[in-house]
Amino acid sequence: MSPDNLYFSQVTAPFTPVQGWTPSIPAGSKNLTKTSVQDIILRAKSGLSTGDVQREAHTAFNLGKLNEEHDNLTVAISFFKRFYFCARVLEDPVGASLALNRIGVLYFKKKRIEKSLEFHLKHSKITDTENAFLAYYNIGICYRLL
């Protein structure tokens, strides 16, 4: 593939920025209706080199968001779990906190409140004191429903 068909990725996600060429993934919602999620996954995986944890984290996060937008919650959870694993490998507490929050929210959307509570409790343990409010707020919502 030539660079003309690729986006130059400068990650704006909260983990360490990745620079380099990644496969072209449609950015707008108009393209997403014409492109299947499986096609995007195939293109994303083909652009990952073995051992490139930063790119894998970036891809997992974005595929988690994409699947969440399409209400594929189970698939989204699996991608956010992969993102969490990558954030832990990269020793990125902000990325790990973000992943745990998203997983907890997705389990909540699936009406699996106990599982949601489990991930929000994990989130509260690893987040810094300035950002702990979100975890405790979500824990309160889960307890109220239980």
N, C-alpha and C positions, 0 to 999 in steps of 0.2 A: 504494500500500500504506500502511496506517496503522501508526503506531508500535506498536500492539498486536501486530502480526504479526512484529515485528522484535526482534532482540536488540540491546541497546546494547553495542557492542563496546569493551572495554577490553583491548587486547592484552597478554598476559602473555608473549609471545615475547621473545627476547633483543634484538630490534631496537626502534627508537624506537616508543613506544606510539601507537596510532591511536585517535582517539575519533570516534564518529559512528555512524550507523545503517547496518547491513549487512543483507543479506537473511537471513532465517531459515534456518539450516542445522541439521538435527537433531543434537543433542549426544550422545545416548545410543546404545549399540550396538543397542538394540531398534528404534529408528527407522531405523538404517542398513540393516537387513535388508529393510525395506519400501521404502526409497528407493534409487533407482539412483544410481550415481556420476554419470552423465550429468545427472540432474536437479539434483544438487548443484552441478555445474559450471555449468550454465545459470543457476541462481539466484545463484551467486557472481559470474559475469561480468556479470549484469544490474545488480548493485549497485556496480560499479566505474565511477567517472567517469574520463574521459580525463585522463591525466597524474597520477593519484593513486597514486604509486609506493608509498607506505606501505601502502595497502590492498591493492594488487596483491601486495606482498611477503607480507602477512599471509595473503591468500587462497592464494597459491602454496604457502606453507609448510604450511598446513592441508590443502590438497588433496594435497600430496605425502605427508603422514602418512596421510591417509585411504586413498589408493591403495596405500601400502605395507602397511597393515593388511589390505587385501583382496588382497594378492599381485599387484597390477598394477604390477610393478616397473618396467617400461619407462615407463609413464605417470608413475609416482612420480618417476623420474629426471628427466623433462622438467619437472615442476613444481618440483623442487628446483633445477634449472638456472635456471629463471625466478626463483626466490627468490634465488639467488646473484647474478644480474644486477641485481635490484632492490637487494640489499644493497650492491653495488658502487656503484650510482647514488647511494644514500643515504649512501655513505661509512661504512658500518657494518661494521667488521672482525669483530665477534663474529658477526653474522648470516652474513657471507660464510664464516667458518670453519665454522659450523654446517652451512651448505649443502654445502660441499665434503666434510665428514665424512659427511653422509648420502648423498651421491652415491657416494662411495667404498664405503661399506657396502653400498649397493644393488647396485653392480656386483659386489662380492664375493659377495652372495647369488645373483647370476646366473651365478656361476662364471667371471666375466671378470676374472681376477686382475690382468692387466697394466693394464687400464683402471682397476681399483680402485686399484692402486698409483699410477697417474698422479694421481688426485685426492687421495690421501692425501699425496703429495709436495707438491702445490699447497697443501694444508691446512697442512703443516708450515712452509711459507714465509711464510704470512700470519698465522698465529696468534701470540699473545704467548707469552713464555717460560713463564708459569705454566700455560698450557693445552696446551703442545706435547707433553706426555706421550701424550695420546690419539692424536695423529697419528703419533708415532714407534712407538707400540705397534702400530697398524694396519699401518704400513709393515713392521714386523718380521714380522707374520703373513703378509703378502703375499709377502715375500722367502722365508720358510720354505716356503711352498707352491710357489713357483716353483723 
